[in-house]
Amino acid sequence: MVTSGRKQKIHQIDVVTEQYFPRYLKLIDEEIAKTARLLRRRHAAVRNAIDKIVRNAKRFRTPAKIRTAMEP
């Protein structure tokens, strides 16, 4: 957990042994490939969501306000 001011964020850290590291990298490659396939399959929905986010962000003028609006 990382605390900055009043905000706390939880970060996951994967710890792997040197022996397992090549398999770990392969797992990451597989997850990236799966994510890419899913994004391509849902291209229209992803594009529409991005366009909506951009339209909403254009209402703001400063980077700080844009960041605040984009945070969950």
C-alpha positions as a Markdown table, in Angstrom:
| # | Residue | x | y | z |
|---|---|---|---|---|
| 1 | Met | 0.0 | 0.0 | 0.0 |
| 2 | Val | 1.3 | 3.4 | -0.9 |
| 3 | Thr | 0.0 | 6.5 | 0.9 |
| 4 | Ser | 0.2 | 10.0 | -0.7 |
| 5 | Gly | -1.4 | 12.7 | 1.3 |
| 6 | Arg | -4.9 | 11.4 | 2.1 |
| 7 | Lys | -5.0 | 8.9 | -0.8 |
| 8 | Gln | -4.0 | 5.3 | -0.5 |
| 9 | Lys | -3.3 | 3.0 | -3.4 |
| 10 | Ile | -2.7 | -0.7 | -3.3 |
| 11 | His | -0.2 | -2.1 | -5.8 |
| 12 | Gln | 0.3 | -5.8 | -6.5 |
| 13 | Ile | 3.9 | -6.8 | -6.8 |
| 14 | Asp | 4.8 | -10.2 | -8.3 |
| 15 | Val | 7.8 | -11.8 | -6.8 |
| 16 | Val | 9.2 | -14.7 | -8.8 |
| 17 | Thr | 12.3 | -16.9 | -8.5 |
| 18 | Glu | 15.0 | -16.8 | -11.1 |
| 19 | Gln | 14.1 | -20.3 | -12.1 |
| 20 | Tyr | 10.4 | -19.4 | -12.7 |
| 21 | Phe | 11.2 | -16.1 | -14.5 |
| 22 | Pro | 11.1 | -17.4 | -18.1 |
| 23 | Arg | 7.7 | -19.0 | -17.5 |
| 24 | Tyr | 6.5 | -15.8 | -15.8 |
| 25 | Leu | 7.5 | -13.8 | -18.9 |
| 26 | Lys | 5.7 | -16.4 | -21.1 |
| 27 | Leu | 2.6 | -15.9 | -19.0 |
| 28 | Ile | 2.8 | -12.1 | -19.4 |
| 29 | Asp | 3.2 | -12.5 | -23.2 |
| 30 | Glu | 0.1 | -14.8 | -23.3 |
| 31 | Glu | -1.9 | -12.3 | -21.3 |
| 32 | Ile | -0.9 | -9.4 | -23.6 |
| 33 | Ala | -1.8 | -11.4 | -26.7 |
| 34 | Lys | -5.2 | -12.3 | -25.1 |
| 35 | Thr | -5.8 | -8.6 | -24.3 |
| 36 | Ala | -4.9 | -7.6 | -27.8 |
| 37 | Arg | -7.3 | -10.2 | -29.3 |
| 38 | Leu | -10.1 | -9.0 | -27.1 |
| 39 | Leu | -9.5 | -5.3 | -27.9 |
| 40 | Arg | -9.5 | -6.1 | -31.6 |
| 41 | Arg | -12.7 | -8.2 | -31.3 |
| 42 | Arg | -14.4 | -5.3 | -29.5 |
| 43 | His | -12.9 | -2.5 | -31.5 |
| 44 | Ala | -16.1 | -0.6 | -32.0 |
| 45 | Ala | -17.1 | -0.6 | -28.4 |
| 46 | Val | -13.6 | 0.4 | -27.3 |
| 47 | Arg | -13.4 | 3.2 | -29.9 |
| 48 | Asn | -16.8 | 4.5 | -28.7 |
| 49 | Ala | -15.7 | 4.5 | -25.1 |
| 50 | Ile | -12.5 | 6.4 | -26.0 |
| 51 | Asp | -14.4 | 8.9 | -28.0 |
| 52 | Lys | -16.8 | 9.5 | -25.1 |
| 53 | Ile | -13.9 | 10.0 | -22.7 |
| 54 | Val | -12.3 | 12.5 | -25.0 |
| 55 | Arg | -15.5 | 14.4 | -25.5 |
| 56 | Asn | -16.0 | 14.6 | -21.7 |
| 57 | Ala | -12.3 | 15.7 | -21.2 |
| 58 | Lys | -12.6 | 18.6 | -23.6 |
| 59 | Arg | -14.9 | 20.4 | -21.1 |
| 60 | Phe | -11.9 | 20.9 | -18.9 |
| 61 | Arg | -9.0 | 23.3 | -19.5 |
| 62 | Thr | -6.3 | 22.3 | -17.0 |
| 63 | Pro | -4.4 | 19.0 | -16.8 |
| 64 | Ala | -5.3 | 18.7 | -13.1 |
| 65 | Lys | -9.0 | 19.0 | -13.8 |
| 66 | Ile | -8.8 | 16.5 | -16.6 |
| 67 | Arg | -7.0 | 14.0 | -14.3 |
| 68 | Thr | -9.6 | 14.5 | -11.6 |
| 69 | Ala | -12.4 | 13.9 | -14.0 |
| 70 | Met | -10.8 | 10.7 | -15.3 |
| 71 | Glu | -10.1 | 9.2 | -11.8 |
| 72 | Pro | -12.6 | 6.6 | -10.6 |
